[in-house]
Amino acid sequence: SAEDALSLLSLRGQQHRHHAGAKGKTRGSVQCPGSTTDWCAGDQCCPRTAGSGDKTFPCPVASASFDGCEVGHEGTVGALLAAMTRQEKYRFLRGVGWVNGTWDTAPGYYIGDAGLNERFGIHSQNMQDNGQGFRTVSASIIPEVTGWPVALAVASSWSETDTRKWAVALGKEFRAKGANVILGPGVNVHRVALGGRNAEYVSGESAYFGSRIVQPWIEGVQSQRVLAVVKHFVGNQQETNRNDVDSTIDQRTLWEVYYPPFEAAVKADVAIFMCSYNLVNGVHACGNENTVLHDLKGTMGFKGWVQSDWWALHSFAAEAGVDQEMPGDATPNNGQYFTDENLDTLSDDKIDDMVGRQLTYMMRYGLFEPEGQVCQPTDCNESLYDTVATNPEHQELNKELATSAVMLLKNEDSVLPFKSSYKKVVLLGSACNASQDYEAQLAQWDLGSYYNIGGSGRVIAFEPVSILAGLEARCAEAGCAVEYDGSDDASAAASKAEGADIVLLCGATTSTEGGDRKNLEVDQSSFLVAAAAALKEMQAPLVTLTISPAVILMPWADDVDAIVNVFLAGKYTGTAFAAVLFGDSNPSAKSLVTFPRSVDQTIPPCPGVPCNYTEGLFVGYAGLEDQAVLFPFGHGLSYTSFTYAGLSVASAAAESTPDVCKGAAMCATAKVTNSGSVAGVEVAQLYLGFP
């Protein structure tokens, strides 16, 4: 009979597994959950248990794709939950690794660690910041990892392909450094232009853009057996009073503006959500039943687990949907909530749901697989501090991503790219030759530079290329000469600019977690205003080169011929600027933020606890439709031109609908032609109004 055949098949599988006297523990084998005598290794089946539904199931360390047993990996999870003790399960529900009562991690631990010292081949969760690269918490790590551009810079290419490449590289570097969980990406839609963490948030001002770009990021990272943590859920649009500010947001605005990037993360099968520090509609986000249980796990159908941001809990929030307290250890200002005493009050079913979500995703993405396995804390010092994760391929990708992030915002009379007649290039401003102080940044966690932000999202770029160095190197090839003055003095700048063929003025600023920016100006704004006014009547073209974490004001804009900006671009900042200025790369980046003419066109951080999102749907560019801004969302020039023809809008149900439109309500198509003289990349954009 069919049943007998199935039994024989299962028996043969078990006989094969125990061949050559392998019954009992052997090298590389793990105990089958639910059995005291059976051990397995690799793609083999474990015997039936009640936890597996009385069916054979894959060995815990079997490959994620293995399907040779009576039931799949869900059976393994069931068997594990039935065999694990409560204390073993508790290890997944709270982190370890911080020295209790301090802000320091213990030796051999990552920023976050959970699930240590388990049986059955269950691996630990080794969590490290951040969504922009491997966090450089010590001097030894800085040269070992890639100093990428910030997330907002990479996203400015609007390229899902480049985003996926970057995410794959991130995943590879995290695994090389022993981490199997990456604390990113950040996807919060920008509401406050001064937001200290806007550089980390890939959505910019657009919920739709964020929902498109987050999916290849998550898929790329998780393809490398590294789980992604999408953050910060939800209403985290400012750093000012971030632990106490109460974001009051109506339901329509939540679902149409702030939820879409998170919904897209669920569709991309992200493993983990991180809840934020702030309150949402009167309740802390880490413990908010409406947002976490009803909206996220209910309506959105999220199947992974929710972890708190570090010390973001204010109560024992397990019944409110939080599955894991991080980092799990107390500080002088923060207590512990997922204690044995509190966890003991939960039913077995609740505990199994919280742990089962974690085991399911760890198994689905290969975290149990022994091949290329990462270290187990506390034995991780070598991976953390002595392993080189970057490589020439990643450095080349880093250079490409930085170059693709450079935005050409203004180019009157096509003064750029450089002409062969530009022999004397005058470079003015201290930001043109910005230093990178490793020691100062390591001594102050929230200190950034003109190459990277501060805070937990910081990846200190190793030996970054300044604008001066990038231009000098390229001029050496092109036969031009760079003359430089870094005094930030307008009179000295005017003297240096005499006889120049082109003059470049530099300005920059940075930002950090833990506080919003004090203003929207570059640090050298007064110099740029004065120098631009003094030099605007000269014959040589006048160009400003700016580096910013996100939005900046440009009060000098009307006095210069061209404006080039990049969001904090990492190691190859100067190389990227040079490539665009010389025309080696035709700029195609489009701004994900609005550059306003006045700070009055932006929403400031809420100064106190109440924070009413009274603008509703009209966030960022959506609230500025009838106002004249300096450069709008989506703006970015090219050295070539494009023409659009044949615009049509039709039902996506039509037979002729392109595959990319399948499942949409309507499909808009147009023919885009490069009508210029050089190769270029165009990003076609269509904007819809709110009904």
C-alpha positions as CSV (number, residue, x, y, z in Angstrom):
1,S,0.0,0.0,0.0
2,A,1.0,3.7,-0.3
3,E,1.2,3.8,3.5
4,D,3.5,0.8,3.6
5,A,5.7,2.3,0.9
6,L,6.0,5.5,2.8
7,S,7.0,3.6,6.0
8,L,9.6,1.7,4.1
9,L,10.9,4.9,2.5
10,S,11.2,6.5,6.0
11,L,12.9,3.3,7.3
12,R,15.5,3.3,4.5
13,G,16.2,7.0,5.2
14,Q,16.9,6.2,8.8
15,Q,18.9,3.1,8.0
16,H,21.0,5.3,5.6
17,R,21.5,7.9,8.3
18,H,22.7,5.3,10.8
19,H,25.0,3.4,8.4
20,A,28.5,2.4,9.3
21,G,27.7,2.3,13.0
22,A,26.9,6.0,13.3
23,K,24.2,5.4,15.9
24,G,25.4,7.7,18.7
25,K,27.4,10.9,18.6
26,T,30.0,11.3,15.9
27,R,32.1,14.2,14.7
28,G,29.9,17.0,13.4
29,S,26.7,15.3,14.5
30,V,24.0,16.8,16.7
31,Q,21.4,15.2,18.9
32,C,18.0,14.7,17.3
33,P,15.5,16.6,19.4
34,G,13.1,14.3,21.2
35,S,15.6,11.4,21.2
36,T,18.3,10.4,23.7
37,T,20.0,8.0,21.3
38,D,19.7,9.4,17.8
39,W,22.2,11.8,16.3
40,C,22.3,13.3,12.9
41,A,24.5,15.4,10.6
42,G,23.7,17.3,7.4
43,D,20.8,16.4,5.2
44,Q,19.4,13.5,7.2
45,C,16.1,12.7,8.9
46,C,15.4,12.4,12.6
47,P,12.9,9.9,13.9
48,R,9.3,10.7,14.5
49,T,8.3,12.6,17.7
50,A,5.1,14.0,19.0
51,G,6.5,17.5,18.5
52,S,7.0,16.8,14.8
53,G,3.5,15.5,14.3
54,D,4.7,11.9,14.5
55,K,6.6,12.3,11.3
56,T,10.3,12.1,10.4
57,F,11.9,15.6,10.1
58,P,15.1,17.2,8.9
59,C,18.1,17.2,11.2
60,P,18.4,20.6,12.8
61,V,21.7,21.3,10.9
62,A,20.3,20.1,7.6
63,S,20.4,22.6,4.7
64,A,17.5,25.0,4.4
65,S,16.6,23.4,1.0
66,F,16.5,19.8,2.3
67,D,13.1,18.2,1.9
68,G,13.7,14.5,2.1
69,C,11.7,13.7,5.2
70,E,8.0,13.2,5.9
71,V,7.7,16.8,7.0
72,G,9.8,19.9,6.4
73,H,11.7,22.2,8.7
74,E,8.5,23.2,10.4
75,G,8.6,19.7,11.9
76,T,12.1,20.3,13.1
77,V,11.0,23.5,14.8
78,G,8.1,21.6,16.5
79,A,10.4,18.9,17.7
80,L,12.9,21.5,19.0
81,L,10.2,23.3,20.9
82,A,9.0,20.1,22.5
83,A,12.5,19.1,23.5
84,M,13.9,22.4,24.8
85,T,13.5,23.4,28.4
86,R,12.0,26.7,29.5
87,Q,15.4,28.0,30.4
88,E,16.8,27.1,27.0
89,K,13.9,29.0,25.4
90,Y,14.4,32.0,27.7
91,R,17.9,32.4,26.2
92,F,16.2,33.5,22.9
93,L,13.9,35.9,24.6
94,R,16.5,38.2,26.1
95,G,20.0,39.2,25.1
96,V,23.2,38.8,26.9
97,G,26.8,40.2,26.5
98,W,26.7,43.6,28.1
99,V,28.5,44.2,31.4
100,N,25.6,44.6,33.8
101,G,25.3,48.2,35.1
102,T,27.6,49.6,32.3
103,W,27.4,50.7,28.7
104,D,30.1,48.2,27.7
105,T,29.9,44.9,25.9
106,A,31.8,41.9,27.5
107,P,34.8,40.5,25.6
108,G,33.9,38.2,22.8
109,Y,30.4,39.5,22.4
110,Y,28.7,41.5,19.6
111,I,26.4,44.5,20.1
112,G,23.6,42.0,20.6
113,D,23.7,38.2,21.4
114,A,21.0,35.7,22.2
115,G,20.4,31.9,22.1
116,L,23.8,30.9,23.5
117,N,24.8,27.5,24.8
118,E,21.9,25.6,23.2
119,R,21.7,21.9,22.4
120,F,20.7,20.2,19.1
121,G,23.0,22.3,16.9
122,I,21.1,25.5,17.6
123,H,23.4,28.4,16.9
124,S,23.6,31.7,18.7
125,Q,22.3,35.0,17.2
126,N,25.3,37.3,16.8
127,M,23.9,40.8,16.1
128,Q,25.9,43.7,14.9
129,D,25.1,47.3,13.8
130,N,24.3,48.5,11.2
131,G,22.4,48.8,7.8
132,Q,25.3,50.8,6.3
133,G,28.1,48.5,7.1
134,F,29.9,46.7,9.9
135,R,30.0,49.0,12.9
136,T,33.6,50.0,13.7
137,V,33.6,49.8,17.5
138,S,37.4,49.5,17.7
139,A,40.5,50.8,15.9
140,S,41.4,47.4,14.6
141,I,38.0,47.0,12.8
142,I,38.3,50.2,10.8
143,P,40.7,48.9,8.1
144,E,39.1,45.5,8.1
145,V,35.6,46.5,6.7
146,T,34.4,48.6,3.8
147,G,33.6,52.3,4.5
148,W,30.5,52.5,2.4
149,P,28.4,55.6,1.7
150,V,25.5,56.1,4.0
151,A,22.2,54.4,3.1
152,L,20.5,57.5,1.8
153,A,23.5,58.1,-0.6
154,V,23.3,54.6,-2.0
155,A,19.6,54.8,-2.4
156,S,20.0,58.1,-4.4
157,S,20.9,56.1,-7.4
158,W,17.3,54.7,-7.4
159,S,18.8,51.4,-8.5
160,E,17.3,48.2,-7.1
161,T,20.1,46.3,-8.8
162,D,22.8,48.3,-7.1
163,T,21.0,48.1,-3.8
164,R,20.9,44.3,-4.1
165,K,24.6,44.2,-4.9
166,W,25.4,46.3,-1.9
167,A,23.2,44.2,0.3
168,V,24.9,41.0,-0.8
169,A,28.3,42.6,0.0
170,L,27.1,43.7,3.4
171,G,25.9,40.2,4.2
172,K,29.2,38.7,3.2
173,E,31.2,41.1,5.3
174,F,29.0,40.5,8.3
175,R,29.4,36.8,8.1
176,A,33.1,37.2,7.7
177,K,33.1,39.1,10.9
178,G,31.1,36.4,12.7
179,A,27.7,38.1,12.7
180,N,24.6,36.4,11.5
181,V,22.1,39.2,12.2
182,I,22.5,42.7,10.8
183,L,20.7,45.5,12.7
184,G,19.3,47.2,9.6
185,P,17.9,48.5,7.3
186,G,16.4,51.7,8.6
187,V,13.3,52.7,6.5
188,N,11.6,55.5,8.4
189,V,10.1,58.1,6.0
190,H,11.7,61.5,6.6
191,R,9.4,63.9,8.3
192,V,11.8,66.2,10.1
193,A,14.5,67.7,7.9
194,L,16.8,68.1,10.9
195,G,16.5,64.4,11.8
196,G,19.8,63.1,13.1
197,R,19.4,59.7,11.6
198,N,17.9,60.6,8.2
199,A,21.1,59.6,6.5
200,E,20.4,56.0,7.7
201,Y,16.9,55.9,6.4
202,V,16.6,54.7,2.8
203,S,13.0,55.9,2.1
204,G,13.9,59.6,2.0
205,E,10.6,61.5,1.8
206,S,8.7,58.8,-0.1
207,A,6.9,55.8,1.3
208,Y,6.6,54.3,-2.1
209,F,10.3,54.6,-2.8
210,G,11.1,53.1,0.5
211,S,8.8,50.2,-0.2
212,R,10.6,49.5,-3.5
213,I,14.2,49.8,-2.3
214,V,13.9,47.9,0.9
215,Q,13.0,44.6,-0.8
216,P,16.2,44.0,-2.7
217,W,18.2,45.1,0.4
218,I,16.5,42.5,2.6
219,E,16.7,39.8,-0.1
220,G,20.3,40.5,-0.8
221,V,21.4,40.4,2.9
222,Q,19.4,37.3,3.8
223,S,20.8,35.4,0.8
224,Q,24.1,35.4,2.7
225,R,22.6,33.6,5.7
226,V,22.4,36.9,7.6
227,L,19.1,37.9,9.0
228,A,17.9,41.5,8.5
229,V,16.3,43.7,11.2
230,V,14.0,46.4,9.7
231,K,13.8,49.4,11.9
232,H,12.5,51.5,13.7
233,F,8.9,50.6,14.0
234,V,7.2,53.1,14.1
235,G,6.8,56.9,14.3
236,N,10.6,57.4,14.9
237,Q,11.0,60.6,12.8
238,Q,13.2,62.6,15.2
239,E,16.0,62.1,17.8
240,T,15.0,65.0,20.0
241,N,13.4,63.5,23.2
242,R,13.3,60.2,21.4
243,N,12.6,58.1,24.5
244,D,9.6,60.2,25.5
245,V,8.2,61.9,22.4
246,D,4.7,60.8,21.6
247,S,4.0,60.6,17.9
248,T,0.3,61.1,17.4
249,I,-0.5,59.8,14.0
250,D,-4.0,59.1,12.5
251,Q,-4.6,55.7,10.9
252,R,-4.7,56.8,7.3
253,T,-1.4,58.6,7.6
254,L,0.2,55.5,9.3
255,W,-1.0,53.2,6.6
256,E,-0.3,55.5,3.6
257,V,2.9,57.3,4.7
258,Y,4.7,55.5,7.5
259,Y,3.8,51.8,7.2
260,P,4.4,51.1,3.5
261,P,8.2,50.5,3.7
262,F,7.6,48.2,6.7
263,E,4.8,46.3,4.8
264,A,7.3,45.9,1.9
265,A,9.8,44.4,4.4
266,V,7.2,41.9,5.4
267,K,6.6,40.9,1.8
268,A,10.4,40.5,1.4
269,D,10.3,38.0,4.2
270,V,12.4,40.0,6.7
271,A,13.2,38.0,9.8
272,I,13.0,40.7,12.5
273,F,11.3,44.0,13.3
274,M,12.9,46.4,15.8
275,C,10.4,48.6,17.7
276,S,11.5,52.1,18.4
277,Y,12.1,54.3,21.5
278,N,9.2,56.7,21.1
279,L,5.5,56.5,21.9
280,V,2.9,56.1,19.3
281,N,-0.6,57.5,20.1
282,G,0.1,57.5,23.8
283,V,1.9,54.1,24.2
284,H,5.5,53.2,23.8
285,A,6.2,51.6,20.4
286,C,7.9,48.6,22.2
287,G,4.8,47.5,24.0
288,N,2.1,49.0,21.7
289,E,-0.6,46.4,21.0
290,N,-2.2,48.4,18.3
291,T,0.9,48.8,16.2
292,V,2.7,45.5,17.0
293,L,0.0,43.0,17.5
294,H,-2.9,44.3,15.5
295,D,-1.2,46.1,12.6
296,L,2.2,44.3,12.2
297,K,1.5,40.7,13.2
298,G,-2.2,40.9,12.4
299,T,-3.0,43.0,9.3
300,M,0.5,42.8,7.7
301,G,0.8,39.2,8.6
302,F,4.4,39.4,9.9
303,K,5.7,35.9,10.8
304,G,9.1,36.8,12.2
305,W,9.9,38.2,15.6
306,V,9.9,41.6,17.2
307,Q,12.9,42.7,19.2
308,S,13.2,45.9,21.3
309,D,15.6,48.6,20.4
310,W,18.4,48.6,23.0
311,W,16.8,49.5,26.3
312,A,13.6,50.6,24.6
313,L,11.3,48.6,26.9
314,H,9.3,50.3,29.6
315,S,7.3,47.3,30.7
316,F,7.1,43.5,30.3
317,A,5.7,43.7,26.8
318,A,5.5,40.1,25.7
319,E,1.7,40.0,25.6
320,A,1.9,43.2,23.6
321,G,3.8,41.5,20.8
322,V,7.5,42.0,21.7
323,D,9.4,38.7,21.4
324,Q,12.9,39.6,22.5
325,E,14.3,42.1,24.9
326,M,17.6,43.7,23.8
327,P,20.3,43.9,24.9
328,G,19.0,42.0,27.9
329,D,21.3,43.5,30.5
330,A,20.5,46.4,32.8
331,T,22.2,49.8,32.9
332,P,22.1,52.5,35.6
333,N,19.1,54.0,33.8
334,N,17.5,51.0,32.4
335,G,16.0,47.9,34.0
336,Q,15.3,44.4,32.8
337,Y,11.8,43.2,32.0
338,F,12.1,39.7,30.4
339,T,13.2,38.2,33.7
340,D,12.6,34.6,34.7
341,E,10.0,35.8,37.1
342,N,8.0,37.6,34.3
343,L,8.6,35.0,31.7
344,D,7.3,32.3,34.1
345,T,3.9,33.9,34.0
346,L,3.5,33.2,30.3
347,S,1.9,30.0,29.0
348,D,3.9,27.3,27.1
349,D,2.0,28.2,23.9
350,K,3.0,31.9,24.2
351,I,6.7,31.0,24.9
352,D,6.7,28.6,22.0
353,D,5.3,31.2,19.7
354,M,7.9,33.7,20.7
355,V,10.8,31.2,20.3
356,G,9.3,29.4,17.3
357,R,9.3,32.5,15.2
358,Q,13.0,32.8,15.8
359,L,13.9,29.2,15.1
360,T,11.8,29.2,12.0
361,Y,13.7,32.1,10.4
362,M,17.1,31.0,11.6
363,M,16.5,27.6,9.9
364,R,14.9,29.1,6.8
365,Y,17.9,31.2,6.1
366,G,20.6,28.6,7.0
367,L,21.8,29.9,10.3
368,F,22.0,26.3,11.6
369,E,24.0,25.0,8.7
370,P,27.5,24.0,9.7
371,E,29.3,24.9,6.5
372,G,31.0,28.3,6.9
373,Q,29.4,28.6,10.4
374,V,30.1,31.8,12.4
375,C,31.6,31.9,15.8
376,Q,29.8,31.4,19.1
377,P,30.2,34.1,21.8
378,T,32.3,34.3,23.9
379,D,34.8,32.9,21.4
380,C,34.4,35.7,18.8
381,N,37.3,38.0,19.4
382,E,39.2,36.8,16.4
383,S,36.3,37.3,14.1
384,L,35.4,40.7,15.5
385,Y,38.8,42.2,15.8
386,D,41.3,40.3,13.6
387,T,39.4,39.2,10.5
388,V,39.6,41.3,7.3
389,A,36.1,41.3,5.7
390,T,36.6,43.8,2.9
391,N,38.2,42.9,-0.4
392,P,39.1,44.5,-3.7
393,E,35.7,43.6,-5.2
394,H,33.9,45.3,-2.4
395,Q,36.2,48.4,-2.6
396,E,35.4,48.7,-6.3
397,L,31.7,48.4,-5.6
398,N,32.2,51.0,-2.9
399,K,33.7,53.4,-5.4
400,E,30.9,52.7,-7.9
401,L,28.2,53.3,-5.3
402,A,29.7,56.6,-4.1
403,T,30.0,57.8,-7.7
404,S,26.4,56.9,-8.5
405,A,25.3,58.9,-5.4
406,V,26.7,62.2,-6.6
407,M,23.9,64.6,-7.6
408,L,24.3,67.3,-10.1
409,L,21.7,69.9,-8.9
410,K,22.6,72.9,-11.0
411,N,24.7,73.3,-14.2
412,E,24.1,76.7,-15.9
413,D,25.6,77.0,-19.4
414,S,26.9,73.4,-19.0
415,V,30.0,74.5,-17.2
416,L,30.4,70.9,-16.1
417,P,31.9,68.5,-16.9
418,F,35.4,69.9,-17.0
419,K,36.6,71.2,-20.3
420,S,40.0,70.6,-21.8
421,S,40.6,74.3,-21.3
422,Y,40.3,74.0,-17.5
423,K,44.0,74.0,-16.7
424,K,44.0,75.9,-13.5
425,V,41.6,74.5,-11.0
426,V,41.2,76.4,-7.8
427,L,39.8,74.6,-4.8
428,L,38.6,76.6,-1.8
429,G,37.4,75.7,1.7
430,S,38.5,73.5,4.6
431,A,35.9,70.9,3.7
432,C,37.8,70.2,0.5
433,N,40.5,68.5,2.6
434,A,38.5,67.1,5.5
435,S,40.4,65.0,8.0
436,Q,39.3,61.7,9.5
437,D,40.0,61.6,13.2
438,Y,39.8,57.9,14.2
439,E,40.8,58.5,17.9
440,A,38.2,61.3,18.5
441,Q,35.4,59.3,16.9
442,L,36.2,56.1,18.9
443,A,36.3,58.2,22.1
444,Q,32.8,59.6,21.4
445,W,30.2,57.3,20.1
446,D,28.0,60.0,18.6
447,L,30.7,61.9,16.8
448,G,30.6,61.8,13.0
449,S,32.8,63.2,10.2
450,Y,32.4,64.5,6.7
451,Y,32.7,60.9,5.5
452,N,30.4,59.1,7.9
453,I,27.7,59.7,10.5
454,G,28.0,59.2,14.3
455,G,26.1,56.8,16.5
456,S,25.3,53.1,16.1
457,G,25.1,53.7,12.3
458,R,28.7,54.8,12.1
459,V,31.2,52.9,9.9
460,I,34.4,55.0,10.2
461,A,35.9,55.1,6.7
462,F,39.5,54.1,6.6
463,E,41.9,56.5,4.9
464,P,39.1,58.3,3.0
465,V,39.9,60.2,-0.2
466,S,39.3,63.9,0.3
467,I,37.9,66.1,-2.5
468,L,41.4,67.7,-2.8
469,A,43.1,64.3,-3.1
470,G,40.5,63.1,-5.6
471,L,40.9,66.1,-7.8
472,E,44.7,66.1,-7.6
473,A,44.9,62.5,-8.7
474,R,42.5,63.1,-11.6
475,C,44.2,66.3,-12.7
476,A,47.6,64.5,-12.7
477,E,46.0,62.3,-15.5
478,A,44.3,65.1,-17.3
479,G,47.1,67.7,-17.3
480,C,45.5,70.3,-15.1
481,A,46.8,71.7,-11.8
482,V,45.0,72.2,-8.5
483,E,45.6,75.2,-6.3
484,Y,44.1,75.0,-2.9
485,D,43.3,77.4,0.0
486,G,41.6,75.9,3.1
487,S,41.4,79.0,5.2
488,D,37.6,79.5,4.8
489,D,38.4,83.2,4.3
490,A,36.5,84.9,1.5
491,S,39.3,87.5,0.9
492,A,42.0,84.8,0.7
493,A,39.7,82.8,-1.6
494,A,39.3,85.8,-4.0
495,S,43.0,86.2,-4.2
496,K,43.6,82.5,-4.8
497,A,40.9,82.5,-7.5
498,E,42.7,85.0,-9.7
499,G,43.5,83.5,-13.1
500,A,41.5,80.4,-12.5
501,D,39.8,78.5,-15.3
502,I,37.3,77.1,-12.8
503,V,36.7,77.7,-9.1
504,L,35.3,75.1,-6.7
505,L,34.0,75.9,-3.2
506,C,33.5,73.2,-0.6
507,G,31.2,72.9,2.3
508,A,30.0,70.0,4.5
509,T,28.3,68.9,7.6
510,T,27.4,65.6,9.3
511,S,24.8,64.2,11.8
512,T,24.5,61.6,14.5
513,E,22.1,59.4,16.4
514,G,21.0,60.7,19.8
515,G,20.3,64.3,18.7
516,D,18.8,66.2,15.7
517,R,20.9,68.6,13.8
518,K,21.0,72.2,15.2
519,N,20.4,73.7,11.8
520,L,20.3,72.9,8.1
521,E,23.5,74.7,7.1
522,V,26.8,73.3,6.1
523,D,29.4,74.2,8.7
524,Q,31.1,76.6,6.3
525,S,27.9,78.3,5.2
526,S,29.0,81.9,6.0
527,F,32.2,81.3,4.0
528,L,30.4,79.9,1.0
529,V,27.9,82.9,1.0
530,A,30.7,85.4,1.2
531,A,33.0,83.7,-1.3
532,A,30.2,83.1,-3.8
533,A,29.2,86.8,-3.6
534,A,32.8,87.9,-4.0
535,L,33.5,85.6,-6.9
536,K,30.3,85.6,-8.9
537,E,31.4,88.4,-11.3
538,M,34.6,86.7,-12.4
539,Q,34.8,85.0,-15.8
540,A,35.7,81.5,-14.5
541,P,32.8,79.2,-13.7
542,L,32.0,79.0,-10.0
543,V,30.9,75.6,-8.6
544,T,30.0,74.5,-5.1
545,L,30.7,70.9,-3.9
546,T,28.8,70.0,-0.8
547,I,28.6,66.9,1.5
548,S,25.6,66.5,3.7
549,P,23.7,63.8,5.7
550,A,20.5,64.8,4.1
551,V,18.8,68.2,3.5
552,I,20.8,71.4,3.6
553,L,20.1,75.1,2.8
554,M,22.1,76.7,0.0
555,P,21.8,80.5,0.4
556,W,24.6,80.9,-2.1
557,A,22.8,78.9,-4.8
558,D,21.9,81.9,-7.0
559,D,25.5,83.2,-7.1
560,V,27.1,80.1,-8.5
561,D,27.0,78.4,-11.9
562,A,26.8,74.8,-10.7
563,I,26.0,72.8,-7.6
564,V,27.1,69.2,-6.9
565,N,26.0,67.5,-3.7
566,V,26.5,64.0,-2.2
567,F,25.2,62.5,1.0
568,L,28.0,61.3,3.2
569,A,29.8,59.1,0.8
570,G,32.4,57.1,2.8
571,K,35.9,56.2,1.7
572,Y,35.8,57.3,-1.9
573,T,34.2,60.7,-1.5
574,G,36.8,62.6,-3.4
575,T,37.2,60.0,-6.1
576,A,33.4,60.1,-6.7
577,F,33.4,63.9,-7.0
578,A,36.3,63.8,-9.4
579,A,34.7,61.2,-11.6
580,V,31.6,63.3,-12.0
581,L,33.4,66.7,-12.4
582,F,35.6,65.3,-15.2
583,G,32.8,63.5,-16.9
584,D,34.2,60.0,-16.4
585,S,30.8,59.3,-14.9
586,N,27.6,60.9,-16.2
587,P,25.6,61.8,-13.0
588,S,22.2,60.2,-12.7
589,A,21.4,60.3,-9.0
590,K,18.1,61.9,-8.0
591,S,17.5,63.5,-4.6
592,L,15.4,61.6,-2.1
593,V,14.8,64.8,-0.2
594,T,13.6,68.3,-1.0
595,F,16.2,71.1,-0.8
596,P,14.2,74.0,0.5
597,R,14.8,77.7,0.1
598,S,13.9,78.4,3.7
599,V,13.9,76.4,6.9
600,D,10.2,77.5,7.2
601,Q,9.5,75.0,4.4
602,T,10.5,72.1,6.7
603,I,8.9,70.5,9.8
604,P,11.0,71.0,12.9
605,P,11.4,68.4,15.7
606,C,8.7,68.5,18.4
607,P,10.4,70.2,21.4
608,G,8.3,68.4,24.0
609,V,6.5,65.1,24.6
610,P,3.4,65.8,22.5
611,C,4.1,65.5,18.8
612,N,1.0,65.8,16.6
613,Y,1.5,64.8,13.0
614,T,-1.0,67.5,12.0
615,E,0.3,67.6,8.4
616,G,-1.1,64.1,7.9
617,L,-0.4,62.8,4.4
618,F,1.5,65.9,3.3
619,V,5.0,65.0,4.4
620,G,8.1,66.2,2.6
621,Y,7.5,67.1,-1.0
622,A,3.8,66.2,-0.8
623,G,3.4,69.2,1.5
624,L,5.3,71.6,-0.8
625,E,3.5,71.1,-4.0
626,D,2.4,74.7,-4.3
627,Q,5.7,76.2,-3.0
628,A,8.8,77.2,-4.8
629,V,11.7,75.2,-3.4
630,L,15.4,75.2,-4.4
631,F,15.5,71.7,-5.7
632,P,12.5,69.3,-5.5
633,F,12.4,65.7,-4.5
634,G,13.5,63.5,-7.5
635,H,15.6,66.3,-9.0
636,G,19.0,65.5,-10.5
637,L,20.6,66.6,-13.7
638,S,22.6,64.7,-16.3
639,Y,25.3,65.6,-18.9
640,T,22.9,64.3,-21.6
641,S,19.2,64.9,-22.3
642,F,16.2,62.6,-22.5
643,T,12.9,62.8,-24.3
644,Y,9.7,61.2,-23.3
645,A,7.0,60.1,-25.8
646,G,3.9,57.9,-26.0
647,L,2.8,58.3,-22.4
648,S,-0.2,56.0,-21.8
649,V,-2.1,54.9,-18.8
650,A,-4.2,51.7,-18.9
651,S,-5.6,49.0,-16.7
652,A,-2.9,46.6,-15.5
653,A,-5.2,43.8,-16.4
654,A,-4.7,44.3,-20.1
655,E,-2.9,41.5,-22.0
656,S,-0.2,43.9,-23.2
657,T,0.7,45.0,-19.6
658,P,4.5,44.6,-18.9
659,D,5.4,42.1,-16.2
660,V,6.5,44.9,-13.9
661,C,2.9,46.1,-13.7
662,K,1.4,42.7,-12.9
663,G,-0.8,43.1,-9.8
664,A,-1.1,46.9,-10.1
665,A,-4.3,48.8,-10.5
666,M,-3.1,50.9,-13.4
667,C,0.0,50.8,-15.6
668,A,1.7,53.9,-17.1
669,T,4.2,53.4,-19.9
670,A,6.3,55.8,-22.0
671,K,9.2,55.6,-24.4
672,V,12.4,57.3,-23.0
673,T,15.1,58.2,-25.5
674,N,18.6,59.5,-24.8
675,S,18.5,62.6,-27.1
676,G,21.9,63.9,-26.0
677,S,25.5,63.1,-27.1
678,V,26.7,60.9,-24.3
679,A,25.5,57.7,-22.6
680,G,23.5,58.2,-19.5
681,V,21.0,56.8,-17.1
682,E,17.5,58.2,-16.5
683,V,15.0,57.5,-13.7
684,A,11.5,57.9,-15.0
685,Q,9.2,59.3,-12.4
686,L,5.4,59.6,-12.2
687,Y,3.7,61.4,-9.3
688,L,0.1,61.0,-8.2
689,G,-2.0,63.2,-5.9
690,F,-3.9,62.0,-2.9
691,P,-7.6,61.3,-3.6
